[in-house]
């Protein structure tokens, strides 16, 4: 600032938030040439705990911020950064390193791409001058690159913690939060007033490009020292938001705004509940999250040796050896380190000379606090140093899994990061020299986990694992208890509970009975043989009956689906998808069986966060069969775009544009959270116009039982393949199915042949013959009752959705179509409340799914319920009963009422399955079946 304060011989700089820190009573210290708050009056421990429980607000405007723009910006960044900047689309960020030629770190940094024509690089405050000079030396080799020091024009805040999302969301007047994934970005306007601000100054670097402020960032071009009008109403403060942070919190945001507007944003966030946090807790939080700090985990070790970048735990995310980068600074050294790291992971230490040590989390088991540079020993031998260490606080939790609850109890633990010999692995015991005494410590995988939003959860060494069940002392008595418990559970589920889980279904009495008959214990492996004109060759005897069952089931399923052929041996929808993906790879490589098979080049699907089915995700069955995108170095999967005002429905024009651009080999429709039809026909028309041979697959797991004119007829609309589970809306036994419209004369019939092969022997041996017989009965029942069943299911879903909305619940979807076109209804119950509300409903005998909604981070932060009407429709419930149920659900969700007796009474009126074969002609046969058990 122009009125910068002098401390000793140093002139300290101040951020635009300096006055706020003084007013809050912060203890100010010198840090990297800045006068910064180390803590506020409540102290470091309280600030740390407040961040983990609620939300912490950090002034990080001392960080270096460089704008990189111009036609040569990408090439320059690819040369001077370790990560692959070409992987960033607009709206994405990445962690990266600024490497030295020898594979060490000049600094670590974060690269943001908020807009198309420039990048924003954030570097450590202590390294701003060094980083700038490093870039200046490299810049001469590149044309048309502007490097702009944006430190004065932008303020930077970090909002971290479980409540940060709610706080920030409540201030947004225009725009939306970034997608609920780390490193996603957005630009919003916060509906807040702008107060008086004194613009600070800092040592600006000039001569390397235009220093003028780029348009669109409010008052960022103000002259240093100028005053902004007092708290006047404004249209809103423009803020660039990144889901990034330095605390390990799963809900984390870093905010960039014009420097003059920083105080107004700070005030609004504090007023909304964020707790100011200083540099002290910022350090304990990052240590607990095992995040590196330059000068500790990066830079040079205590002996003066350069620390290799690949020793850092985050290096695998922040170093790219992509060919798109060319010969960047440090590439050869990093490639050697990477090869060594790959071997070290396999406990092969043959290349350890290129990566002698790794940074690992270490928990101090004995008494004492491990401090920086303390020696670490194993069996008396020096094996490394502590790089960062202190005592950190943590909240105490009680309970297990989703039933765990944050208490008001707190603890302290001594933890550190240590730079250790590469052959030390998780679980190894070491000692740390603490003031001349060897103190016991344990190398651990992590100190904190962030994979269960909205909370970051401490991983404490002393945690006691639940005791596993012990073998029964008396097997006979245990068997009797098992039978009794099974009867009790069945009576509860079938007589007193209302089941609204949309992926579940009670099979008919006939289907259940047939499923446990003699074929349930047998084998019937078979495959087609061309030598016998594709007749099936069986490898077991006594299979005539099951062979006939399979032929009849294929006939019924082809009739139901409108397919030309079906495969019924897969025993789940997941397996059906796996067989298709494996067959796709086989089909794509059919011309050359000698080379390593290539994977599917590009897939378009529904993202899991927008309701996409798990098995069609890169983390699911698709994982081993999809290629890596050479640009992003991620699985080559693009997601269908959704409507801005209805994230449950595909944005068809945008989807068509995406397909034209990406030219996928496989397009996968299908969701587990499904309210709408899929745009099969529209995309088929585009593919035909393009002359594309992309395979269109519809994973109908959740809506298979709705195939027909009341919902969708996938093969008539242009799908090539249909997969599905046969036990959801299709009310059969738990199996899977694959159908196709390919004809034998088509080239792509080779894909169907591959699917047959990848089913057997590729996926199954014994294909669960008992449930195959039960499924045939269910297929007969479905084909007989399908029209009335489907009409009733969809009608009930619409009625249920309307009733839930009428009682005041937040039903998702389009009200113009009664919110749904399927058997599902989605209700929003509040961010993070889904599991708790579902548990309370279960206590009231209402069984449903808690559901993560499209703008939420994880199932542990789910704010919705996924409801399905198909099973209770089969038990005879109609619109009137679903309206009655809506009232009961409101009583639980809103009023906290106990409705167990009312629900049991309602269910007691509906205990007999409909849409299945019953009556005098079937009763004697059913009795004979039971007599054979």
ABEGO torsion letter per residue (X at the ends): XAABBBBEABBBBBBAAAAAAAAAGBBBBBBGGBBBBABBAAEAAAAAAAAAABBBBBBAAABBBBBBBEAAAAAAAAAABABBAAABBBGBBBBBBBBBAAGBBABBBBBBBABAABBBBBBBAAAAAAAAAAAAAAAAABBGBBBBBAAAABBBBBBBEAAAAAAAAAABABEBBBBBBBGBBBBBBBBBBBBBBBBBBBBBBBGAEBABBBBGAEAAABBBGBBBBBGBBBAEBBBBBBBBEAAGBABBBBBBBBAAAAAAAAAAAAAAGBBBBBAAAAAAAAAAAGBBBBGAABEBBAAGBBBBAAABAAAAAABBABAAAEBBBGAAAAAAAAAAAAAAAAGBAAAAAABABBBBBBBBABBEBBBBGBBBBBGGBBAEBBABBBBBBBBBBBEBEAABBBBABBBBBBBBBBBBBAABBBGBBBBBBBGGBBBBBBBBABABBAABOABBBBBBAABBBBBBBBBBABAAAAAAAAAAAAAAAAAAAAAABBBABAABBBBBAAAAAAAABAAAABBBBBBBBAAAGGBBBBABBGAAAAAAAAAAAAAAAAAAAGBABBBAABABAAAAAAAAAAAAAAAAAAABAABBBBBBABBBBBBAAAGBBAAABAABAAAAABBBBAAAGBBBBBBBBBBAABAABBBAAAAAAAAAAAGBABBBBEBABBABBBBAAAAAAAAAAAGBABBBBBBAAAAAAABEAABBBAAAAGBABBBBBAABABBBBBBBBBBBABBAABAAAAAAAAAAAAAOAAABBBAGAAAAAAAAAAAAAAAAAAAAAAAAAAAAAAAAAAAAAAAGBBBBEBAAAGGBABABBBBBAEBGAAAAAAAAAAAAGBBBBBBBBAABABAAABABBBBBAAAAAAAGBBAAAAAAAAAAAAAAAAAGBBAAAAAAAAAAABABBBGBBBEAAAAAAAAAAAAAX
